Amino acid sequence: MLVAILVAMVAALVAAVGALTVRLAIRTAVAADLSQIGAMKAVGLPVTWIRRAYLTKYLLLAVLGAALGAGLAPVLQGPLTRGALLEIGSPTSNAATVVAWIGAAVVVAAGSVAFCWWLLRPVSRIPALAAMRATTATRRPWLWRWRLSRSRLPATTWLGLRSASTPGQIGLVLVFALLALMCFLPAQVATTMRAPGFVTYLGIGRSDALIETRDAGTARTLDSRLASDPAIARRAAFTQIRGQVKTPDGWEQVPVDLGDHAAFPLQYADGGAPTSRDEVAVSYRVASEREVGVGDQVMFRDALGERPLRVSGVYQDITNGGRTAKGVWQVPDEQVVGWTHAILLAPNVDRAATVARWHEQFPGAVILGVDDVSRQTMGSVLDNLDLLVRAAIVLAGVVTLGLTALFLHLVLATGAGEWAVLRGIGVSDGRLRRTFNVRYLALLACGLLAGAIIAALTGRFLVAPAAGAFLGAPGLQLQGMPWLAALSLPLVLASAVVTGSALGSTHLQHLSVRSVTEE
């Protein structure tokens, strides 16, 4: 569920970035063809015909893009759904999947065409004379009072920073911020799930090691040998059973851990561990769905029969869909589905050597260190999150490269006279390209900073409530930004900006005062 929430958020961000990209592409095309649009309007060609000419091009692009996406869907389906299919099984029929692919392609293509038609409305408001002269109104930058004579920066750096402050650059900063959010948020979740403290959200008390088995004979051997092991400072044995909790629609099955939960206490949102046979601690989602709290009663049924139990505490747990329970009563071994020993090692004990010794002594048991619990429990989720982060970083790099090239093409199309004058007075193309690099790297830095702030706020005010509503962990606190994502994403995007700037400025060498004047 957590991966599904993140994938939905990333998909929404990709859609927003796509909409901004389409808007920029149309603005670039209109700016580049401004004189042709003016000529067509001057000879009396209806505006609807002009818009249809552009719309035909974008219709073909939308159909090709949707077809490409529908073709890639079967290729990517296997790697992206392999972990989920292992848990829920393969569908009996692929007809619904094929219909979903085709339907999504049709919706995306139709939505793109409608959005393009809406974006082409300003064509009707362009004056014919101004369009034929290929001139557009320029907006004063925010740093217009910052003079080169008052700055100690090189001229190229000053010009790049000053041009980056024009109001029209906000859209690009917004895109960079959304791309950063798209990468940072899944990376934060993955880092949180790898942290040692994440076991508190798995319904497990903090310990040094866990030994698990599903064999009754191995469980008895563990009881006898661990009781006299000098490496153990404290130990608690738990049994797992299948119980049922009464709901308005019947009975719902939940896994129950039985044992001394005070030995390795959980972090309870309310109340505490059960201490008697007529008490039960329930997970947050069980309590919220049944609207019960500490002191209330729930009807419970297991091998001992149906009986009311008083709720002693409510804890956070995202395992089993967020629906679990804890108790202290005992049931016959025939009703037990698993045995677990939570262990706190004595001081100055070599943990690695002790765990290796236990592996030799108890080959039929699963021995986990506290750092391995999250990986063992959430292994497939972590793998999917890592794949999502890598895909998001690659997608962000590709989008950044294309957007930088498009934006620079728009800048050169609308400000051709300014750049031609600079070339005419002797400014080299290399210096102008450095100006472009400074401009877009400054915008990228602002976007990354804004994205990091938005990711922190989103994790606090959106991910945590979603975790409480869908997973049963309302107190989930995301860890800080992982250093790998914090370093790799800026490097990838900065490289994409420099490459996109080089590609977008290839037309620069053809600009001259004479050519601009003739046009």
C-alpha positions as CSV (number, residue, x, y, z in Angstrom):
1,M,0.0,0.0,0.0
2,L,2.8,2.4,0.8
3,V,4.5,1.9,-2.5
4,A,1.1,2.3,-4.3
5,I,0.6,5.7,-2.5
6,L,4.1,6.8,-3.5
7,V,3.6,5.7,-7.1
8,A,0.3,7.6,-7.3
9,M,2.0,10.7,-6.0
10,V,4.9,10.3,-8.4
11,A,2.4,9.8,-11.3
12,A,0.6,13.0,-10.3
13,L,3.9,14.9,-10.2
14,V,4.8,13.5,-13.6
15,A,1.4,14.6,-15.0
16,A,2.0,18.1,-13.6
17,V,5.5,18.3,-15.1
18,G,4.1,17.0,-18.4
19,A,1.5,19.7,-18.5
20,L,4.1,22.4,-17.8
21,T,6.3,20.9,-20.5
22,V,3.5,20.9,-23.1
23,R,2.8,24.5,-22.2
24,L,6.5,25.5,-22.7
25,A,6.7,23.6,-26.0
26,I,3.7,25.4,-27.4
27,R,5.0,28.8,-26.2
28,T,8.3,27.9,-27.9
29,A,6.6,26.9,-31.2
30,V,4.5,30.1,-31.2
31,A,7.4,32.3,-30.5
32,A,9.5,30.7,-33.2
33,D,6.8,31.1,-35.8
34,L,5.6,34.5,-34.7
35,S,6.3,36.2,-38.0
36,Q,4.5,33.4,-40.0
37,I,1.5,33.7,-37.7
38,G,1.4,37.5,-38.3
39,A,1.6,36.9,-42.1
40,M,-1.2,34.4,-42.0
41,K,-3.4,36.8,-39.9
42,A,-2.5,39.7,-42.2
43,V,-3.8,37.9,-45.3
44,G,-7.1,37.1,-43.5
45,L,-6.6,33.5,-42.6
46,P,-9.1,32.6,-39.8
47,V,-7.6,32.1,-36.4
48,T,-9.3,28.7,-36.1
49,W,-7.4,27.5,-39.1
50,I,-4.1,28.6,-37.6
51,R,-4.9,26.8,-34.4
52,R,-6.0,23.7,-36.3
53,A,-2.6,23.6,-38.1
54,Y,-0.8,23.5,-34.8
55,L,-3.3,21.2,-33.3
56,T,-2.7,18.7,-36.1
57,K,1.0,18.5,-35.3
58,Y,0.3,18.0,-31.6
59,L,-2.4,15.4,-32.3
60,L,0.1,13.3,-34.2
61,L,2.7,13.7,-31.4
62,A,0.1,12.8,-28.8
63,V,-1.0,9.6,-30.7
64,L,2.6,8.6,-31.2
65,G,3.4,9.2,-27.5
66,A,0.4,7.3,-26.3
67,A,1.1,4.4,-28.6
68,L,4.7,4.3,-27.4
69,G,3.5,4.2,-23.8
70,A,1.0,1.5,-24.5
71,G,3.8,-0.5,-26.2
72,L,6.2,-0.1,-23.2
73,A,3.6,-1.1,-20.7
74,P,3.8,-4.9,-21.3
75,V,7.6,-4.7,-21.2
76,L,7.7,-2.8,-17.8
77,Q,4.8,-4.7,-16.3
78,G,6.9,-7.7,-15.3
79,P,9.7,-5.9,-13.4
80,L,7.2,-3.5,-11.7
81,T,4.6,-6.1,-10.6
82,R,6.8,-9.1,-9.8
83,G,6.8,-8.5,-6.1
84,A,3.1,-7.9,-5.8
85,L,2.2,-11.0,-8.0
86,L,4.2,-13.2,-5.6
87,E,1.9,-12.2,-2.8
88,I,-1.5,-11.9,-4.5
89,G,-1.1,-14.3,-7.4
90,S,-1.4,-13.7,-11.2
91,P,-4.7,-12.6,-12.7
92,T,-6.8,-15.3,-14.4
93,S,-7.4,-13.1,-17.4
94,N,-5.3,-10.4,-19.1
95,A,-8.3,-8.9,-20.9
96,A,-8.8,-6.2,-18.2
97,T,-5.2,-5.3,-18.3
98,V,-5.2,-4.8,-22.1
99,V,-8.4,-2.7,-21.9
100,A,-6.7,-0.6,-19.2
101,W,-3.6,0.0,-21.4
102,I,-5.8,1.0,-24.4
103,G,-8.1,3.1,-22.3
104,A,-5.2,4.9,-20.6
105,A,-3.6,5.6,-24.0
106,V,-6.8,7.1,-25.4
107,V,-7.4,9.2,-22.3
108,V,-3.9,10.6,-22.3
109,A,-4.0,11.4,-26.1
110,A,-7.4,13.0,-25.8
111,G,-6.4,15.0,-22.7
112,S,-3.2,16.2,-24.4
113,V,-5.0,17.4,-27.5
114,A,-7.7,19.2,-25.4
115,F,-4.9,20.9,-23.3
116,C,-3.1,22.0,-26.4
117,W,-6.3,23.5,-27.9
118,W,-6.7,25.4,-24.7
119,L,-3.1,26.6,-24.7
120,L,-3.4,27.9,-28.3
121,R,-6.1,30.5,-27.3
122,P,-3.5,33.4,-27.1
123,V,-2.9,33.0,-30.8
124,S,-6.1,35.0,-31.5
125,R,-4.8,37.9,-29.3
126,I,-1.5,38.4,-31.0
127,P,-1.6,41.6,-33.1
128,A,-0.8,40.9,-36.8
129,L,1.7,43.8,-37.1
130,A,3.7,42.9,-33.9
131,A,3.7,39.3,-35.0
132,M,5.1,40.1,-38.4
133,R,7.8,42.0,-36.8
134,A,8.5,39.0,-34.5
135,T,8.4,41.2,-31.4
136,T,7.0,40.4,-28.0
137,A,6.7,42.4,-24.8
138,T,9.6,41.8,-22.4
139,R,9.2,41.9,-18.7
140,R,11.7,43.7,-16.4
141,P,13.7,41.3,-14.2
142,W,13.4,41.6,-10.4
143,L,17.1,42.4,-10.2
144,W,16.8,45.3,-12.7
145,R,18.5,47.7,-10.3
146,W,21.6,45.5,-10.0
147,R,24.1,47.1,-12.3
148,L,27.2,45.5,-13.7
149,S,29.3,48.5,-12.6
150,R,28.3,47.7,-9.0
151,S,29.1,44.0,-9.2
152,R,32.4,42.2,-8.8
153,L,31.1,39.2,-10.6
154,P,32.3,38.4,-14.2
155,A,30.0,39.8,-16.8
156,T,28.7,36.4,-18.0
157,T,27.8,35.4,-14.4
158,W,26.1,38.8,-13.7
159,L,24.1,38.6,-17.0
160,G,23.1,34.9,-16.2
161,L,21.9,35.7,-12.7
162,R,20.1,38.9,-13.8
163,S,18.3,37.1,-16.6
164,A,17.4,34.3,-14.2
165,S,15.4,36.8,-12.1
166,T,12.8,37.5,-14.9
167,P,9.2,36.6,-13.9
168,G,8.9,34.2,-16.8
169,Q,11.4,31.8,-15.2
170,I,9.1,30.9,-12.3
171,G,7.6,28.1,-14.4
172,L,11.0,26.4,-14.8
173,V,11.8,26.7,-11.1
174,L,8.4,25.1,-10.4
175,V,9.2,22.2,-12.7
176,F,12.6,21.7,-11.1
177,A,10.9,21.7,-7.7
178,L,8.4,19.1,-8.7
179,L,11.2,16.9,-10.2
180,A,13.1,17.2,-6.9
181,L,10.0,16.3,-4.9
182,M,9.4,13.3,-7.2
183,C,12.8,12.0,-6.3
184,F,13.3,13.1,-2.7
185,L,10.0,11.8,-1.3
186,P,10.5,8.1,-2.2
187,A,14.1,8.3,-1.2
188,Q,13.1,9.6,2.2
189,V,10.6,6.8,2.7
190,A,13.2,4.2,1.7
191,T,15.7,5.6,4.2
192,T,13.1,5.6,6.9
193,M,12.2,2.0,6.3
194,R,15.9,1.0,6.6
195,A,16.5,2.9,9.9
196,P,16.8,0.7,13.0
197,G,14.0,2.6,14.7
198,F,11.5,1.5,12.0
199,V,10.9,-1.8,13.8
200,T,8.6,0.2,16.1
201,Y,6.2,0.6,13.2
202,L,6.2,-3.2,12.7
203,G,4.6,-4.1,16.0
204,I,8.0,-5.3,17.4
205,G,9.7,-4.1,20.6
206,R,13.4,-3.0,20.4
207,S,15.8,-6.0,20.9
208,D,19.2,-7.1,19.7
209,A,18.0,-10.3,17.9
210,L,14.9,-12.3,17.0
211,I,14.8,-16.1,16.6
212,E,11.8,-17.5,14.8
213,T,10.6,-21.0,14.0
214,R,7.4,-22.7,12.9
215,D,8.4,-26.1,14.2
216,A,7.3,-27.1,17.7
217,G,10.3,-29.3,18.3
218,T,12.7,-26.6,17.4
219,A,10.8,-24.2,19.7
220,R,11.3,-26.6,22.7
221,T,15.0,-26.8,21.9
222,L,15.2,-23.1,21.8
223,D,13.5,-22.8,25.2
224,S,15.9,-25.2,26.9
225,R,19.2,-23.9,25.3
226,L,18.6,-20.2,25.4
227,A,17.6,-20.3,29.0
228,S,21.2,-21.1,30.0
229,D,23.0,-19.1,27.3
230,P,25.5,-16.7,29.0
231,A,25.4,-14.3,26.1
232,I,21.7,-13.4,26.8
233,A,20.8,-10.7,29.3
234,R,17.1,-10.8,28.8
235,R,14.8,-13.0,26.8
236,A,11.1,-13.3,26.1
237,A,9.2,-16.0,24.2
238,F,6.2,-15.3,22.0
239,T,3.7,-17.5,20.1
240,Q,1.8,-16.5,17.1
241,I,-1.8,-17.6,16.6
242,R,-4.7,-16.7,14.3
243,G,-7.6,-14.9,16.1
244,Q,-10.7,-13.2,15.0
245,V,-12.2,-9.8,16.0
246,K,-15.9,-9.1,15.8
247,T,-17.0,-6.5,13.2
248,P,-20.5,-5.2,12.3
249,D,-20.3,-7.5,9.2
250,G,-19.0,-10.6,11.0
251,W,-15.6,-11.7,12.1
252,E,-12.2,-10.5,10.8
253,Q,-9.1,-12.6,11.2
254,V,-6.0,-11.0,12.7
255,P,-2.6,-12.4,13.7
256,V,-2.0,-12.3,17.5
257,D,1.3,-12.4,19.4
258,L,1.0,-14.0,22.8
259,G,3.7,-13.5,25.5
260,D,5.2,-11.1,28.0
261,H,5.0,-7.9,26.1
262,A,6.3,-5.9,29.0
263,A,9.8,-7.4,28.6
264,F,10.3,-5.7,25.2
265,P,7.6,-3.0,25.2
266,L,6.2,-1.4,22.1
267,Q,5.7,2.3,21.6
268,Y,2.1,2.7,22.4
269,A,0.0,5.6,21.1
270,D,-2.3,5.1,24.0
271,G,-2.4,2.8,27.0
272,G,0.2,0.0,27.5
273,A,0.9,-3.7,27.2
274,P,-1.7,-6.3,28.3
275,T,-1.1,-7.9,31.7
276,S,-4.0,-10.3,32.2
277,R,-5.9,-12.9,30.2
278,D,-8.9,-10.7,29.8
279,E,-6.9,-7.8,28.1
280,V,-5.7,-7.3,24.6
281,A,-3.6,-4.6,22.9
282,V,-4.7,-3.8,19.3
283,S,-3.1,-2.0,16.4
284,Y,-4.1,1.6,15.5
285,R,-6.1,0.5,12.5
286,V,-8.0,-2.1,14.4
287,A,-8.9,0.4,17.0
288,S,-9.8,3.2,14.5
289,E,-12.0,0.9,12.3
290,R,-14.0,-0.4,15.4
291,E,-13.9,3.0,17.1
292,V,-12.6,1.6,20.4
293,G,-10.0,2.9,22.7
294,V,-8.3,2.0,26.0
295,G,-10.8,0.6,28.4
296,D,-13.3,-0.4,25.8
297,Q,-14.2,-4.0,25.0
298,V,-13.9,-6.0,21.8
299,M,-15.3,-9.4,21.1
300,F,-12.5,-11.9,20.3
301,R,-12.5,-15.5,19.2
302,D,-9.8,-18.1,19.0
303,A,-9.1,-21.7,20.2
304,L,-10.3,-20.8,23.7
305,G,-13.7,-19.7,22.4
306,E,-15.5,-16.4,22.0
307,R,-15.2,-13.8,24.8
308,P,-15.0,-10.1,25.4
309,L,-11.5,-8.6,26.0
310,R,-10.7,-5.1,27.4
311,V,-8.4,-3.0,25.2
312,S,-5.2,-2.2,27.3
313,G,-3.3,-0.2,24.7
314,V,-3.2,0.9,21.0
315,Y,0.1,0.7,19.1
316,Q,1.3,1.4,15.6
317,D,1.8,-1.5,13.2
318,I,1.9,-1.5,9.3
319,T,2.2,-5.3,8.9
320,N,-0.8,-7.4,7.8
321,G,-2.5,-4.4,6.5
322,G,-2.2,-2.6,9.9
323,R,-4.4,-5.2,11.7
324,T,-2.7,-7.1,14.5
325,A,-3.2,-7.7,18.2
326,K,-1.2,-8.6,21.4
327,G,-2.2,-10.8,24.4
328,V,-0.8,-12.8,27.3
329,W,-3.0,-15.9,27.4
330,Q,-1.9,-19.3,26.3
331,V,-3.3,-21.8,23.7
332,P,-2.4,-25.4,22.9
333,D,0.6,-25.9,20.6
334,E,-1.7,-27.3,17.9
335,Q,-3.2,-23.8,17.5
336,V,0.2,-22.0,17.3
337,V,1.5,-21.0,13.8
338,G,4.9,-19.7,15.0
339,W,7.3,-19.2,17.9
340,T,9.6,-16.1,18.4
341,H,12.3,-15.3,20.9
342,A,13.2,-11.7,21.4
343,I,16.7,-11.4,22.9
344,L,18.8,-8.7,24.5
345,L,22.4,-9.5,24.5
346,A,24.7,-9.1,27.5
347,P,27.2,-6.2,27.5
348,N,30.5,-6.7,25.7
349,V,29.1,-9.7,23.8
350,D,30.2,-10.0,20.1
351,R,26.9,-9.9,18.3
352,A,28.1,-11.2,15.0
353,A,29.9,-14.2,16.6
354,T,26.9,-15.0,18.8
355,V,24.5,-14.9,15.9
356,A,26.8,-17.2,13.9
357,R,26.9,-19.6,16.8
358,W,23.1,-19.7,16.9
359,H,23.0,-20.4,13.2
360,E,25.0,-23.5,13.8
361,Q,23.1,-24.6,16.9
362,F,19.6,-24.0,15.5
363,P,19.6,-24.7,11.7
364,G,15.8,-25.0,11.6
365,A,15.3,-21.4,12.9
366,V,15.4,-18.0,11.4
367,I,17.8,-15.6,13.2
368,L,17.5,-11.9,12.6
369,G,19.4,-9.0,14.0
370,V,17.6,-5.8,14.8
371,D,18.9,-4.3,11.6
372,D,17.7,-7.2,9.5
373,V,14.0,-7.1,10.7
374,S,13.0,-4.3,8.5
375,R,14.7,-5.8,5.5
376,Q,13.2,-9.2,6.1
377,T,9.7,-7.9,6.7
378,M,9.7,-5.1,4.0
379,G,12.2,-6.6,1.5
380,S,10.0,-6.4,-1.6
381,V,8.7,-3.0,-0.7
382,L,12.3,-1.7,-0.3
383,D,13.3,-3.2,-3.7
384,N,10.3,-1.5,-5.3
385,L,11.1,1.8,-3.6
386,D,14.8,1.6,-4.8
387,L,13.5,1.0,-8.4
388,L,11.1,3.9,-8.1
389,V,13.9,6.2,-6.9
390,R,16.2,5.2,-9.7
391,A,13.5,5.6,-12.3
392,A,12.5,9.0,-10.9
393,I,16.1,10.3,-11.1
394,V,16.5,9.1,-14.7
395,L,13.2,10.6,-15.7
396,A,14.1,13.9,-13.9
397,G,17.4,14.0,-15.9
398,V,15.7,13.4,-19.2
399,V,12.9,16.0,-18.5
400,T,15.5,18.5,-17.3
401,L,17.6,18.1,-20.5
402,G,14.6,18.5,-22.8
403,L,13.1,21.5,-20.8
404,T,16.4,23.4,-20.7
405,A,16.9,23.0,-24.5
406,L,13.2,24.0,-25.1
407,F,13.4,27.0,-22.8
408,L,16.7,28.2,-24.3
409,H,15.2,27.8,-27.8
410,L,12.3,30.0,-26.6
411,V,14.7,32.6,-25.2
412,L,16.7,32.8,-28.4
413,A,13.5,33.1,-30.4
414,T,12.0,35.9,-28.4
415,G,15.2,37.8,-27.6
416,A,17.1,37.2,-30.9
417,G,17.9,40.9,-31.2
418,E,19.5,41.2,-27.8
419,W,21.7,38.2,-28.3
420,A,22.6,39.3,-31.9
421,V,23.7,42.6,-30.5
422,L,25.9,41.0,-27.9
423,R,27.5,38.8,-30.6
424,G,27.9,41.9,-32.8
425,I,29.9,43.8,-30.2
426,G,32.3,40.9,-29.8
427,V,30.9,38.7,-27.1
428,S,32.0,35.1,-28.0
429,D,29.5,32.2,-28.3
430,G,31.4,30.5,-25.5
431,R,30.8,33.4,-23.1
432,L,27.1,33.5,-24.1
433,R,26.8,29.7,-23.4
434,R,28.4,30.2,-20.0
435,T,25.7,32.9,-19.4
436,F,23.0,30.4,-20.2
437,N,24.6,27.8,-17.9
438,V,24.7,30.2,-15.0
439,R,21.1,31.2,-15.7
440,Y,19.7,27.7,-15.7
441,L,22.0,26.3,-12.9
442,A,20.8,29.2,-10.7
443,L,17.2,28.3,-11.5
444,L,18.0,24.6,-10.8
445,A,19.5,25.5,-7.4
446,C,16.3,27.4,-6.5
447,G,14.1,24.6,-7.7
448,L,16.1,21.9,-5.7
449,L,15.9,24.0,-2.6
450,A,12.2,24.5,-3.0
451,G,11.7,20.8,-3.7
452,A,13.6,19.8,-0.6
453,I,11.5,22.1,1.5
454,I,8.3,20.8,-0.1
455,A,9.4,17.2,0.4
456,A,10.0,17.9,4.1
457,L,6.6,19.5,4.5
458,T,4.9,16.8,2.4
459,G,6.4,14.1,4.5
460,R,5.2,15.7,7.7
461,F,1.7,16.8,6.7
462,L,0.8,14.4,3.9
463,V,2.7,11.1,4.2
464,A,2.2,10.8,7.9
465,P,-1.6,11.2,7.7
466,A,-1.8,8.9,4.8
467,A,0.3,6.3,6.7
468,G,-2.2,6.6,9.6
469,A,-5.3,6.3,7.3
470,F,-4.1,3.4,5.1
471,L,-1.3,1.7,7.0
472,G,-1.9,2.1,10.7
473,A,1.1,4.3,11.6
474,P,-0.1,7.9,12.1
475,G,3.1,8.8,14.0
476,L,5.4,7.8,11.1
477,Q,8.2,10.4,10.9
478,L,10.3,10.4,7.7
479,Q,14.1,10.4,8.1
480,G,16.3,13.1,6.6
481,M,17.4,13.2,3.0
482,P,19.6,10.3,2.1
483,W,23.1,11.5,1.1
484,L,23.1,9.4,-2.1
485,A,19.9,11.1,-3.4
486,A,21.0,14.5,-2.1
487,L,24.2,14.2,-4.1
488,S,23.2,12.2,-7.1
489,L,20.1,14.1,-8.1
490,P,21.8,17.6,-8.2
491,L,24.7,16.1,-10.2
492,V,22.4,14.4,-12.7
493,L,20.2,17.5,-13.1
494,A,23.2,19.8,-13.4
495,S,24.7,17.6,-16.1
496,A,21.3,17.6,-17.9
497,V,21.1,21.4,-17.7
498,V,24.6,21.9,-19.2
499,T,23.9,19.3,-21.9
500,G,20.5,20.9,-22.6
501,S,22.0,24.3,-22.8
502,A,24.6,23.1,-25.3
503,L,21.9,21.5,-27.5
504,G,19.5,24.5,-27.2
505,S,22.2,27.1,-28.1
506,T,23.2,25.5,-31.4
507,H,21.2,28.1,-33.2
508,L,23.3,30.9,-31.5
509,Q,26.0,30.9,-34.2
510,H,23.4,31.8,-36.9
511,L,22.3,35.0,-35.0
512,S,23.6,38.3,-36.3
513,V,22.3,41.8,-36.3
514,R,21.9,41.7,-40.1
515,S,19.8,38.5,-40.1
516,V,17.6,39.7,-37.3
517,T,17.1,43.0,-39.0
518,E,16.2,41.3,-42.3
519,E,13.6,39.1,-40.6
